[in-house]
Amino acid sequence: MEELQSKKRRQEEAHGDDANEDAAAAPAPAPALPRSPALLAELAAAARDATAPLRASLFGADAEQRAAESFKSARPFPHIVLRDLIVDSESREEAARDETGVAAAAAAAAAAGTAGSGASEKEPLPSLLLRAVRDEILEHVTATYKETDLFRVFQTGDLANIDGLPREEREAKLPALSALRAALSSERFVSLVERVTGCGALSPGRVDLSCNVYAPRGHLLSHDDVIGSRRVSFIVYLTDPDEPWNVETDGGALELYPLVSSRSDAGGEGASAAAAAGDTAALPPPSVVPSTLLPPFWNSMAMFVVTPGVSYHSVQEVTAREGKARMSISGWYHAPAAPSGVDSDASLAQLRLGKGQDAVRDHAAFVDVVGEGAEEEEKAEKGEEDDRDEDAEARSLRLASLAPTERDLSHLARYVSAAYLVPQAWNAVRRKFEEDGSVQLHGFLRPGLARALALATKRTDDRDGLGRGGGEEGPNPRPPPADYLVGAREGWTAVGPPHKQRYLRFEGGAATEEELKEVSASSAAAETRNPGPLLSALRRDLFSSLPFFRLLKQLTTITQLGAAGEVRRFRPGLDYSVAHYGVLTSEPRLDAVLCFVDDGSLGKDKGKRSVNDDDESEWGAGEVGGFEAYVLADEDDEEAGAVEAGEGGEGRKKNSDQKKDAAVYKKDDDGDTGVLNVPAAANCLSLLLRDEGLMRFVKYVSAAAPGSRWDLAMEYKPQDDDDEEEEEEK
């Protein structure tokens, strides 16, 4: 991976923005690799017969029947892993003798319900040719770093491009890669794929191939691979044969997701037989928990039929040491026509459909915690004040637009830092907000309350074994969490579906005002608290209150009509949300997000950092994810073309005329990508006016993060500009 990273840096230095354009599979100006006589013999055999490198015992009626049975019985949807795909000629007889044992293992796996998982360790057979493929890719093939809300990966262009190279150059520098591509595209092997998977006829000669390299922190989120006529998805793993892959420490498993058996079943046990067979009518969503993990073992090939709304899979974050990468060649066999359901059930279609439907929320009016409205009514009844002729909405609007009173400030001072409760601060914040449309208020809560929340969140992460708890240092992520539902207790619920999001939402009761005072005064009390009730109390008593509505007016000049919000936890190595049309903003909203992360700024003792000195910079630079991004949606061409990826990712739709990189969503006329990142920071309130046409997401939180991202995510419905102008005229 270091070689690929070095190439990426050289590309960026030499070409600037051009380094983000699609990378063709072109050879670098390096000499051909030395080849042993044994490898030359393997290449010569492959030149005579494209299927020669393939393990011969894959073929034959009995072997194919066993493979088909294993494929069909695998869950959560049919799949298979072929081990020892490419073997040396001297090993082929050994592979044939071993076939009886393989068949017995397959039968045992089927009986145990793990058929096709490929999870058992065994010594791989020698494969000089596949080793040469790996070396050629590292030495001669250009890969481009790509990162979006869905993935983080180094990826080549379509390996079909090697056919465009002069024959002499191809044979000199990419002979093994060419041989592998020929074997996978051969009529004999494609026919084997058809018989084993029962996928029906595949288009002859149409095979997509690309190389994907996941360095540490690399990942790919859940999707079903359905685009156009893709029919069978496959991955050939090229992990280091001399350093076997260990999923428990290295991560990088291919995760397969079942469909939930009911809408409330977060950990559903699997798709129904009808869904697995491709009946996509009224499909339930996928579970937030994968039920099968396939290790990326060297020289193995994973394969499954691409089925709209069923074949959900992801690549678990790579948590290996620096320099150890998950390399694979992945692609698709195509059907003559697109499958049914591609326009409605496919995950990409679901991300494009239903504009704004997931963003519809009920905005409640403010809570009159200081009793000002009741006092007005009482005065009006006594004749001490005019009885205004106004409805409830107009009255709420008028009250929310007033400047904070002494009682308001007294209420706010229970929670908010005194620095933000003076006119000078309001003026400074307002200028920044009017200039940029957003502002971050660091140190927003009072120190005692902020320290209590910092302790509660950190200790909860420690108890759950998440983050770097205990002061563990180093650049590599921790091993991936073994329990996908860790922390889903005591009012916390897992939220999906995973092709849109996965995080924990708190749905329990809020703490009392007395409990907030107790944790603010006592570190011991704070360390044992569930953060959910504490953040929920802030939502109820502070962020939904009339005094806070009035404070927002001073900070933004905008009067708010109502509020909605939720308490969230994004766990390292697990959680995220993605940009999709369901969260497309159709009407302006003011986002107010109070965030807590362990960035070392809120240590237990004054001036003492809680983890290490790099935590603040890691969150701030976005290296561990967890930032909230606002994306300008491309609504002009919803049906436009192809998508980047492989097992390497569903990607973002790509306009073939513009040739946009997967990491760029849309550029406006000024060249702006339309992406604004708001970094996660402890005790920080982010205010942002979200205009029509924006989508937002929280970037996947890496297992390398110091801990979870905890937040109280509020949104406010602002007064319409026209209504506000009318009020001012009055």
ZAMARGU-4260 file (C-alpha; in steps of 0.2 Angstrom, whole numbers, plus 5000, padded with zeros to 4 digits):
<rodrens>
0) 5000/5000/5000 | 5015/5012/5003 | 5019/5010/4985 | 5001/5016/4980 | 5001/5030/4992
5) 5018/5036/4986 | 5011/5036/4968 | 4996/5045/4974 | 5007/5059/4981 | 5017/5060/4966
10) 5001/5061/4955 | 4995/5076/4966 | 5011/5085/4966 | 5013/5083/4947 | 4995/5086/4941
15) 4986/5095/4955 | 4968/5093/4953 | 4971/5081/4938 | 4976/5068/4951 | 4957/5066/4955
20) 4953/5061/4937 | 4949/5043/4933 | 4965/5032/4933 | 4967/5021/4918 | 4976/5005/4921
25) 4992/5011/4912 | 5010/5005/4916 | 5021/5016/4926 | 5038/5019/4918 | 5046/5005/4928
30) 5056/4990/4920 | 5048/4973/4918 | 5049/4962/4934 | 5061/4947/4933 | 5052/4931/4930
35) 5058/4913/4935 | 5057/4899/4923 | 5043/4891/4933 | 5032/4907/4931 | 5037/4908/4913
40) 5030/4891/4911 | 5014/4896/4919 | 5012/4911/4908 | 5016/4900/4892 | 5002/4888/4898
45) 4990/4902/4900 | 4994/4908/4883 | 4989/4891/4875 | 4974/4889/4886 | 4966/4904/4895
50) 4958/4892/4908 | 4975/4883/4912 | 4978/4894/4928 | 4961/4889/4935 | 4960/4875/4947
55) 4955/4860/4937 | 4944/4852/4950 | 4932/4867/4949 | 4925/4859/4934 | 4916/4843/4931
60) 4898/4838/4935 | 4900/4832/4953 | 4911/4847/4958 | 4899/4860/4950 | 4884/4851/4958
65) 4892/4853/4975 | 4896/4871/4972 | 4878/4875/4966 | 4871/4867/4982 | 4883/4876/4993
70) 4879/4892/4984 | 4860/4890/4985 | 4860/4885/5003 | 4871/4900/5009 | 4863/4914/5019
75) 4859/4928/5021 | 4858/4927/5002 | 4866/4914/4990 | 4884/4916/4988 | 4900/4905/4987
80) 4919/4907/4991 | 4930/4897/4979 | 4947/4894/4987 | 4963/4891/4978 | 4956/4898/4962
85) 4973/4900/4953 | 4986/4886/4956 | 5002/4881/4949 | 5003/4866/4937 | 5012/4855/4949
90) 4999/4858/4962 | 4984/4854/4951 | 4985/4835/4955 | 4986/4839/4973 | 4970/4850/4972
95) 4961/4836/4963 | 4966/4823/4977 | 4960/4836/4990 | 4943/4838/4982 | 4935/4824/4993
100) 4940/4834/5008 | 4933/4850/5001 | 4917/4842/4997 | 4915/4835/5015 | 4919/4853/5022
105) 4906/4860/5011 | 4893/4848/5017 | 4897/4852/5035 | 4897/4870/5032 | 4880/4869/5023
110) 4873/4859/5038 | 4880/4872/5050 | 4872/4886/5040 | 4888/4894/5035 | 4890/4887/5017
115) 4901/4897/5006 | 4908/4908/5021 | 4926/4903/5017 | 4929/4907/5035 | 4940/4891/5039
120) 4959/4893/5039 | 4969/4881/5027 | 4986/4882/5019 | 4983/4889/5001 | 4991/4880/4987
125) 5005/4888/4978 | 5001/4901/4964 | 5016/4909/4956 | 5005/4917/4943 | 4994/4926/4956
130) 5009/4932/4965 | 5015/4939/4949 | 4998/4948/4947 | 5000/4956/4964 | 5017/4962/4960
135) 5012/4969/4943 | 4998/4979/4950 | 5009/4986/4964 | 5023/4990/4952 | 5014/4995/4935
140) 4996/4999/4938 | 4991/5017/4944 | 4978/5018/4958 | 4969/5034/4963 | 4964/5038/4981
145) 4945/5040/4982 | 4934/5045/4997 | 4916/5049/4998 | 4902/5047/5011 | 4901/5028/5005
150) 4919/5023/5004 | 4938/5026/5006 | 4949/5016/4994 | 4963/5016/4981 | 4955/5011/4965
155) 4961/5008/4947 | 4951/5011/4931 | 4943/4997/4921 | 4957/4984/4918 | 4949/4982/4901
160) 4960/4997/4897 | 4975/4986/4896 | 4969/4979/4880 | 4973/4996/4873 | 4991/4995/4877
165) 5004/4990/4863 | 5005/4971/4864 | 5024/4972/4867 | 5021/4983/4882 | 5007/4972/4889
170) 5017/4956/4888 | 5032/4965/4895 | 5024/4972/4910 | 5007/4965/4913 | 5007/4947/4907
175) 5000/4939/4923 | 4986/4951/4925 | 4982/4949/4907 | 4981/4930/4910 | 4970/4932/4925
180) 4958/4943/4916 | 4958/4930/4901 | 4954/4916/4913 | 4940/4925/4922 | 4932/4930/4905
185) 4934/4913/4897 | 4919/4905/4890 | 4922/4890/4900 | 4923/4899/4917 | 4908/4910/4913
190) 4898/4895/4909 | 4903/4888/4926 | 4897/4904/4934 | 4881/4902/4926 | 4878/4884/4931
195) 4884/4887/4949 | 4874/4902/4953 | 4859/4898/4942 | 4859/4917/4936 | 4854/4913/4918
200) 4863/4918/4903 | 4877/4930/4904 | 4883/4942/4891 | 4898/4934/4882 | 4914/4944/4883
205) 4907/4958/4895 | 4916/4957/4911 | 4920/4973/4922 | 4937/4972/4932 | 4946/4984/4943
210) 4958/4983/4957 | 4953/4990/4974 | 4966/4992/4988 | 4959/4996/5006 | 4973/5003/5017
215) 4971/5005/5035 | 4955/5015/5038 | 4948/5010/5021 | 4930/5004/5020 | 4915/5003/5009
220) 4897/5005/5016 | 4882/4994/5013 | 4874/4993/4995 | 4867/4980/4984 | 4878/4982/4968
225) 4863/4984/4957 | 4867/4996/4942 | 4861/4992/4925 | 4864/4974/4919 | 4876/4968/4932
230) 4871/4950/4936 | 4885/4942/4946 | 4897/4951/4957 | 4914/4943/4961 | 4930/4947/4971
235) 4947/4939/4969 | 4957/4942/4984 | 4976/4947/4983 | 4980/4950/5001 | 4998/4946/5005
240) 5001/4927/5004 | 5016/4928/5016 | 5006/4937/5030 | 4990/4928/5031 | 4974/4939/5034
245) 4966/4939/5051 | 4949/4947/5051 | 4949/4948/5070 | 4963/4960/5070 | 4964/4966/5052
250) 4946/4968/5049 | 4942/4970/5030 | 4928/4956/5030 | 4915/4956/5016 | 4899/4959/5026
255) 4883/4951/5020 | 4866/4958/5027 | 4850/4949/5029 | 4833/4957/5027 | 4824/4960/5043
260) 4809/4949/5047 | 4799/4964/5053 | 4801/4983/5053 | 4806/4982/5072 | 4819/4969/5070
265) 4836/4977/5070 | 4845/4961/5070 | 4835/4951/5057 | 4839/4933/5054 | 4839/4933/5036
270) 4830/4936/5019 | 4815/4925/5015 | 4817/4911/5002 | 4807/4922/4990 | 4818/4937/4992
275) 4834/4926/4991 | 4826/4919/4975 | 4824/4936/4968 | 4806/4940/4971 | 4808/4959/4976
280) 4790/4963/4979 | 4787/4972/4995 | 4805/4968/5002 | 4808/4973/5020 | 4824/4983/5023
285) 4841/4976/5027 | 4846/4973/5045 | 4859/4985/5053 | 4868/4969/5058 | 4877/4958/5045
290) 4874/4940/5048 | 4889/4933/5038 | 4907/4939/5037 | 4918/4932/5023 | 4937/4934/5026
295) 4948/4941/5011 | 4959/4926/5011 | 4973/4925/4998 | 4968/4917/4981 | 4950/4915/4985
300) 4935/4921/4975 | 4919/4927/4983 | 4904/4927/4971 | 4885/4931/4973 | 4870/4936/4961
305) 4866/4954/4961 | 4848/4955/4966 | 4839/4972/4969 | 4835/4975/4987 | 4843/4959/4993
310) 4862/4957/4989 | 4867/4970/5002 | 4885/4969/5007 | 4899/4980/5013 | 4918/4980/5016
315) 4922/4981/5035 | 4935/4994/5039 | 4953/4988/5038 | 4961/4989/5055 | 4978/4981/5050
320) 4995/4988/5054 | 5001/5002/5042 | 5008/4994/5026 | 4997/4979/5026 | 4982/4982/5014
325) 4967/4972/5008 | 4970/4971/4989 | 4957/4963/4977 | 4952/4962/4959 | 4933/4964/4958
330) 4920/4966/4945 | 4904/4960/4938 | 4897/4948/4925 | 4883/4956/4915 | 4866/4949/4909
335) 4859/4954/4892 | 4847/4966/4901 | 4844/4974/4918 | 4835/4964/4931 | 4818/4968/4937
340) 4817/4979/4952 | 4832/4989/4947 | 4822/5005/4946 | 4814/5004/4963 | 4822/4991/4974
345) 4840/4993/4971 | 4849/5003/4985 | 4856/5016/4972 | 4838/5018/4966 | 4832/5020/4984
350) 4845/5033/4987 | 4838/5043/4972 | 4820/5041/4975 | 4808/5050/4988 | 4816/5067/4988
355) 4815/5074/5005 | 4804/5060/5012 | 4816/5056/5026 | 4818/5074/5031 | 4800/5077/5035
360) 4799/5081/5053 | 4786/5088/5065 | 4792/5104/5072 | 4785/5108/5089 | 4783/5125/5096
365) 4794/5132/5110 | 4792/5127/5128 | 4787/5142/5138 | 4799/5138/5153 | 4798/5155/5160
370) 4779/5157/5159 | 4780/5173/5149 | 4765/5168/5138 | 4754/5164/5153 | 4759/5180/5161
375) 4753/5190/5145 | 4737/5181/5145 | 4734/5185/5164 | 4738/5203/5161 | 4726/5204/5146
380) 4712/5196/5156 | 4715/5210/5170 | 4715/5224/5157 | 4733/5228/5161 | 4738/5224/5143
385) 4730/5225/5126 | 4722/5208/5121 | 4730/5206/5104 | 4720/5199/5090 | 4732/5185/5085
390) 4731/5166/5083 | 4743/5154/5092 | 4756/5154/5078 | 4757/5173/5076 | 4758/5174/5095
395) 4772/5161/5096 | 4781/5170/5082 | 4780/5187/5091 | 4786/5180/5107 | 4801/5170/5099
400) 4806/5186/5090 | 4809/5197/5106 | 4825/5200/5114 | 4830/5189/5129 | 4823/5195/5145
405) 4832/5195/5162 | 4822/5179/5166 | 4827/5171/5149 | 4846/5175/5153 | 4844/5168/5170
410) 4837/5152/5163 | 4850/5150/5149 | 4864/5153/5162 | 4860/5136/5170 | 4867/5128/5154
415) 4876/5140/5143 | 4893/5147/5145 | 4892/5165/5151 | 4903/5170/5136 | 4888/5168/5125
420) 4875/5177/5135 | 4881/5195/5132 | 4877/5207/5117 | 4895/5209/5112 | 4896/5190/5109
425) 4879/5190/5100 | 4885/5203/5088 | 4902/5194/5084 | 4893/5177/5081 | 4879/5186/5070
430) 4892/5194/5059 | 4901/5177/5056 | 4884/5168/5053 | 4878/5182/5041 | 4895/5181/5031
435) 4897/5162/5030 | 4880/5155/5034 | 4887/5144/5048 | 4897/5146/5064 | 4904/5135/5077
440) 4902/5140/5095 | 4916/5131/5105 | 4914/5129/5124 | 4896/5132/5122 | 4890/5123/5138
445) 4895/5129/5156 | 4911/5120/5161 | 4904/5109/5175 | 4890/5103/5163 | 4902/5100/5149
450) 4914/5091/5160 | 4900/5080/5166 | 4895/5075/5148 | 4913/5072/5143 | 4915/5060/5157
455) 4899/5051/5154 | 4902/5049/5136 | 4920/5043/5138 | 4917/5031/5152 | 4903/5024/5142
460) 4915/5021/5127 | 4927/5013/5139 | 4914/5001/5146 | 4909/4996/5128 | 4927/4994/5122
465) 4926/5007/5109 | 4939/5020/5104 | 4956/5021/5112 | 4950/5019/5130 | 4963/5018/5143
470) 4976/5029/5133 | 4981/5017/5120 | 4991/5026/5107 | 4997/5023/5089 | 4991/5027/5071
475) 4982/5011/5068 | 4963/5007/5072 | 4958/4996/5085 | 4951/4979/5079 | 4933/4981/5073
480) 4920/4979/5086 | 4914/4961/5088 | 4896/4966/5092 | 4887/4977/5080 | 4874/4981/5093
485) 4886/4986/5106 | 4878/5001/5116 | 4861/4997/5110 | 4853/4996/5128 | 4846/5007/5141
490) 4836/5018/5129 | 4848/5017/5114 | 4841/5009/5098 | 4850/5005/5082 | 4844/5015/5067
495) 4845/5009/5049 | 4843/5004/5035 | 4862/5002/5033 | 4862/5008/5015 | 4857/5025/5022
500) 4863/5025/5039 | 4868/5016/5055 | 4869/5024/5072 | 4861/5023/5089 | 4847/5035/5094
505) 4842/5038/5112 | 4823/5035/5114 | 4822/5034/5133 | 4817/5047/5146 | 4826/5063/5150
510) 4836/5067/5166 | 4828/5078/5179 | 4835/5096/5182 | 4841/5089/5199 | 4851/5075/5191
515) 4859/5088/5179 | 4864/5098/5194 | 4871/5083/5203 | 4882/5077/5188 | 4888/5095/5185
520) 4894/5096/5203 | 4901/5078/5205 | 4913/5069/5193 | 4910/5053/5202 | 4891/5054/5198
525) 4895/5059/5180 | 4906/5044/5176 | 4892/5032/5180 | 4879/5041/5170 | 4871/5036/5154
530) 4874/5051/5142 | 4857/5048/5134 | 4846/5055/5147 | 4858/5070/5150 | 4857/5075/5132
535) 4838/5072/5131 | 4836/5084/5146 | 4846/5097/5137 | 4834/5095/5122 | 4819/5097/5133
540) 4825/5111/5145 | 4837/5121/5134 | 4835/5118/5115 | 4816/5118/5115 | 4814/5133/5126
545) 4808/5150/5122 | 4824/5158/5130 | 4834/5148/5117 | 4823/5153/5103 | 4826/5171/5107
550) 4845/5167/5109 | 4845/5160/5091 | 4837/5176/5085 | 4851/5186/5092 | 4864/5175/5085
555) 4857/5173/5067 | 4844/5187/5065 | 4831/5173/5061 | 4815/5170/5070 | 4811/5151/5073
560) 4794/5144/5072 | 4797/5126/5079 | 4810/5113/5083 | 4814/5095/5081 | 4829/5085/5086
565) 4836/5068/5092 | 4851/5062/5102 | 4863/5052/5092 | 4879/5041/5095 | 4890/5037/5081
570) 4901/5022/5087 | 4919/5020/5080 | 4921/5006/5068 | 4902/5005/5065 | 4892/5021/5062
575) 4888/5034/5048 | 4875/5041/5038 | 4876/5044/5019 | 4869/5058/5007 | 4854/5053/4998
580) 4838/5061/4991 | 4828/5056/5005 | 4836/5069/5016 | 4836/5082/5002 | 4832/5099/5010
585) 4816/5106/5002 | 4813/5121/5013 | 4827/5130/5023 | 4831/5124/5040 | 4843/5130/5054
590) 4853/5116/5061 | 4860/5117/5078 | 4871/5102/5083 | 4879/5101/5100 | 4893/5088/5098
595) 4904/5079/5111 | 4919/5069/5106 | 4935/5064/5116 | 4947/5077/5108 | 4957/5079/5124
600) 4950/5096/5127 | 4939/5091/5142 | 4951/5082/5154 | 4946/5077/5171 | 4958/5089/5179
605) 4960/5107/5173 | 4972/5108/5159 | 4975/5090/5158 | 4971/5081/5141 | 4961/5065/5143
610) 4968/5054/5129 | 4983/5061/5119 | 4989/5077/5111 | 4984/5071/5094 | 4965/5068/5097
615) 4960/5086/5093 | 4969/5087/5077 | 4962/5070/5072 | 4944/5075/5074 | 4948/5092/5067
620) 4957/5086/5051 | 4943/5073/5048 | 4956/5059/5048 | 4945/5048/5059 | 4929/5054/5051
625) 4914/5059/5062 | 4912/5076/5053 | 4896/5082/5047 | 4896/5086/5028 | 4884/5097/5018
630) 4883/5092/5000 | 4875/5102/4985 | 4864/5089/4977 | 4865/5086/4958 | 4847/5086/4953
635) 4849/5090/4935 | 4853/5073/4929 | 4846/5060/4940 | 4847/5046/4927 | 4865/5049/4922
640) 4876/5035/4919 | 4889/5024/4927 | 4895/5023/4944 | 4913/5021/4951 | 4917/5006/4961
645) 4918/4987/4962 | 4917/4977/4977 | 4926/4994/4978 | 4910/5003/4980 | 4893/5009/4974
650) 4900/5026/4972 | 4890/5041/4966 | 4882/5042/4950 | 4894/5049/4937 | 4889/5060/4922
655) 4899/5052/4908 | 4900/5069/4899 | 4908/5078/4913 | 4919/5063/4919 | 4917/5068/4937
660) 4927/5059/4950 | 4918/5049/4963 | 4924/5060/4977 | 4916/5075/4969 | 4897/5077/4970
665) 4894/5093/4960 | 4903/5109/4955 | 4895/5125/4953 | 4899/5138/4941 | 4913/5145/4952
670) 4921/5128/4953 | 4915/5125/4971 | 4912/5106/4975 | 4897/5111/4985 | 4904/5102/5000
675) 4905/5110/5018 | 4913/5099/5032 | 4909/5103/5050 | 4922/5095/5061 | 4917/5086/5077
680) 4923/5095/5092 | 4919/5093/5111 | 4906/5105/5118 | 4904/5113/5102 | 4887/5120/5095
685) 4887/5121/5076 | 4874/5133/5068 | 4871/5131/5050 | 4857/5138/5039 | 4853/5123/5027
690) 4846/5129/5011 | 4835/5121/4998 | 4845/5108/4988 | 4857/5102/5001 | 4860/5085/5008
695) 4870/5081/5024 | 4878/5066/5031 | 4890/5061/5045 | 4906/5053/5039 | 4909/5035/5044
700) 4918/5035/5061 | 4934/5025/5060 | 4939/5012/5072 | 4955/5023/5075 | 4944/5037/5082
705) 4947/5041/5101 | 4929/5037/5104 | 4911/5039/5098 | 4903/5055/5091 | 4889/5060/5103
710) 4877/5074/5098 | 4861/5082/5101 | 4855/5086/5083 | 4842/5099/5082 | 4834/5108/5067
715) 4823/5123/5068 | 4810/5129/5056 | 4813/5147/5052 | 4801/5160/5048 | 4798/5163/5030
720) 4807/5178/5023 | 4791/5185/5016 | 4782/5184/5032 | 4797/5191/5041 | 4797/5206/5029
725) 4778/5209/5033 | 4781/5209/5051 | 4795/5222/5050 | 4784/5233/5039 | 4771/5232/5053
</rodrens>
